[in-house]
Structures are given as structure tokens and as C-alpha cells.
Amino acid sequence: VYWFCGETAIIQRMSINNPVIAQMMAHRSIRAYRPDPIPDGWVEAIVAAGQRAATSSNLQMYSAIAVKQPETRAALAQLCGDQRHIAQAPVFIAWIADLARLDRASVLRGHPHVHDHVENFILATVDVSLMMQNAALAAESLGLGICYIGAIRNNAREIVELLGLPRLTYAVSGMTLGFPAADPMLRPRLPMRAVLHWERYSAEAPDSALAEYDQAMIDSGIYEGRQVPVPGQAGVMEAYGWTEHSARRVRDPQRVTLGGVLRDQGFDFK
Ligand SMILES: Cc1cc2nc3c(=O)[nH]c(=O)nc-3n(C[C@H](O)[C@H](O)[C@H](O)COP(=O)(O)O)c2cc1C
């Protein structure tokens, strides 16, 4: 097993005796699934593990929508960038940031509910994010594969319709769930010195860490020998690495209608 980070030896030693860390270190997104159904009760166990995550002030600003029906999964696949694994996996879970339940509590208790500040949006988004990662880990520990589906935000208005999302909710991410039909490699992660800072934020050596990571990703074969021009040097080519991949990913605005859908759902960013 190849874990790419500056502390590889320590983590390998810990993982041998610690099944939780070992499970975490074995994570890969699974994009091919066997048709076998998920056994009864497993989705409930996975969501229960999600619910045990810490949650801001115990407010539990989340919901999970588990979808088994093939027609709905096919519609989801189409709305989420035609991703084949969504239709193929026996279960899809939409992870929902949910302030609707608190809104009801506010009505029941006769209090106003402020939900148009960025803080409220972040609270709900963080809560469901922690929940879904706990759930992902639980699923993987049962031998299932998962793949997050951020593309659930591609067509947010249609997703509101399809899943019947009420005001004060939105889908943060989807997740495919099923028994893996593939055994993909672990994707290298950034060297730890690019990620872990001690005491204060340190900008020291990020370029060397990025260069090292570019090489690790190129060596992994993920980019299949792609070449790109060296910036500022016309006609000179070099291997396509993570910095090129990631810079391309953020050079254009993404999901430009999402802000409007969120506002229509009752969220705002004051
Ligand atoms: C919030 C989120 C959304 C994602 N959306 C998608 C997606 O729509 N489709 C997909 O195939 N993978 C998606 N991924 C998976 C990432 O591409 C993947 O985690 C990353 O490339 C690292 O690979 P690994 O998970 O195999 O280590 C998403 C991951 C996260 C955390």
C-alpha cells in the first residue's frame, strides 16, 4: 500500500494496530458497481453512523435522501453530468443541508428564525458534510464503495423538483453506494508539509511541495502521459500534473445559477 505523505512511516505503523485509521487510509472513490443490492438495514446503519458525527450546538441541520428506484437514479445520473455510476450503483444518497426542521421548531416555539446570514448557510453545510463523511467511512467499513457526487449541484433547480426539497434545504452532495466492481488505485495526496502547519500559517516551501506532488501524480499514471505547454515558454512542453489540472479546474466560474437557487430556497449570504 502506497500512502503519499511526509509521515508515511508513522501512519503505516499506526494503521497496523488501528483499524479505523487503516480504513481511512484505504479510501478510494468507486465508480463501478456490482448489481448486488445493499443488504437490509445497512443504509440505516450508515445514516446512524452519520448522525453520530459532531453537530453545531446539536442542531443537526441535515437530512439524507436514500434513492433506490432505478428511474430516479437514471434521472439523477442525467442531471449530474451523465455519470454512469449513479445509475449503476444500487443506492444513491442525497445529503441535504436542512434548516427546514429548525424553522418548524421556531414556529412551534414562537421565535423568529434568522436564516439569511452566511453563518447559517455555513452551519448547515458543515453539519451535513461531517455527517456524510462519517457515513462514507461506515459504508467503506462494511465493504461498500462510495463516490461523492458534487455534480448534484449542476442542475440545482431540477434536483429541488426531483427530490421534493422544501424551502431552507439544498443538496450539498450526492453519494453512490454499492459493492465495488473495480479496485482503483489510491490517489496520492499532497505532501504533508503542504497541508500541516504548526502554530501559524506557513507559506514555506509550497512550490517545492507542489512540484513533488505533480511528479507523484504523473508517476501514478492518472493523467495518462498528457503533455502541456510550459507557461511562458512557447513551444516547450512538459507533463500534465496536478497543478495544471487544478488550475484549469478553477479558472472558470462553476455552477453559476446555484446562488440564485439557494436564494430561492431561503438561504442568503448577508
Ligand atoms: C464533495 C465532493 C464531490 C465530488 N463529486 C464527484 C462527482 O460528481 N463525480 C465523481 O466521479 N467524483 C466526485 N468526487 C470524488 C473526487 O473526485 C475524489 O474524491 C478525488 O478525486 C480524490 O480521489 P479518491 O476519492 O479516490 O481519493 C467528489 C468528491 C467530493 C469530496
PDBQT file of the ligand as one rigid body, heavy atoms in Angstrom, charges set to zero:
ROOT
HETATM    1  C1  LIG A 301     -17.845  16.971  -2.336  1.00  0.00    +0.000 C 
HETATM    2  C2  LIG A 301     -17.275  16.049  -3.391  1.00  0.00    +0.000 A 
HETATM    3  C3  LIG A 301     -17.883  15.965  -4.626  1.00  0.00    +0.000 A 
HETATM    4  C4  LIG A 301     -17.425  15.065  -5.595  1.00  0.00    +0.000 A 
HETATM    5  N1  LIG A 301     -18.085  14.935  -6.773  1.00  0.00    +0.000 NA
HETATM    6  C5  LIG A 301     -17.760  13.953  -7.634  1.00  0.00    +0.000 A 
HETATM    7  C6  LIG A 301     -18.566  13.702  -8.786  1.00  0.00    +0.000 A 
HETATM    8  O1  LIG A 301     -19.564  14.383  -9.075  1.00  0.00    +0.000 OA
HETATM    9  N2  LIG A 301     -18.209  12.665  -9.581  1.00  0.00    +0.000 N 
HETATM   10  C7  LIG A 301     -17.127  11.862  -9.328  1.00  0.00    +0.000 A 
HETATM   11  O2  LIG A 301     -16.903  10.919 -10.084  1.00  0.00    +0.000 OA
HETATM   12  N3  LIG A 301     -16.345  12.090  -8.241  1.00  0.00    +0.000 NA
HETATM   13  C8  LIG A 301     -16.640  13.102  -7.384  1.00  0.00    +0.000 A 
HETATM   14  N4  LIG A 301     -15.882  13.309  -6.252  1.00  0.00    +0.000 N 
HETATM   15  C9  LIG A 301     -14.753  12.423  -5.960  1.00  0.00    +0.000 C 
HETATM   16  C10 LIG A 301     -13.405  13.127  -6.117  1.00  0.00    +0.000 C 
HETATM   17  O3  LIG A 301     -13.124  13.308  -7.487  1.00  0.00    +0.000 OA
HETATM   18  C11 LIG A 301     -12.341  12.258  -5.442  1.00  0.00    +0.000 C 
HETATM   19  O4  LIG A 301     -12.619  12.170  -4.073  1.00  0.00    +0.000 OA
HETATM   20  C12 LIG A 301     -10.932  12.819  -5.635  1.00  0.00    +0.000 C 
HETATM   21  O5  LIG A 301     -10.572  12.808  -6.992  1.00  0.00    +0.000 OA
HETATM   22  C13 LIG A 301      -9.903  12.017  -4.863  1.00  0.00    +0.000 C 
HETATM   23  O6  LIG A 301      -9.950  10.662  -5.250  1.00  0.00    +0.000 OA
HETATM   24  P1  LIG A 301     -10.230   9.497  -4.188  1.00  0.00    +0.000 P 
HETATM   25  O7  LIG A 301     -11.549   9.796  -3.513  1.00  0.00    +0.000 OA
HETATM   26  O8  LIG A 301     -10.287   8.226  -4.996  1.00  0.00    +0.000 OA
HETATM   27  O9  LIG A 301      -9.081   9.506  -3.231  1.00  0.00    +0.000 OA
HETATM   28  C14 LIG A 301     -16.288  14.246  -5.317  1.00  0.00    +0.000 A 
HETATM   29  C15 LIG A 301     -15.663  14.360  -4.072  1.00  0.00    +0.000 A 
HETATM   30  C16 LIG A 301     -16.138  15.238  -3.117  1.00  0.00    +0.000 A 
HETATM   31  C17 LIG A 301     -15.469  15.310  -1.777  1.00  0.00    +0.000 C 
ENDROOT
TORSDOF 0
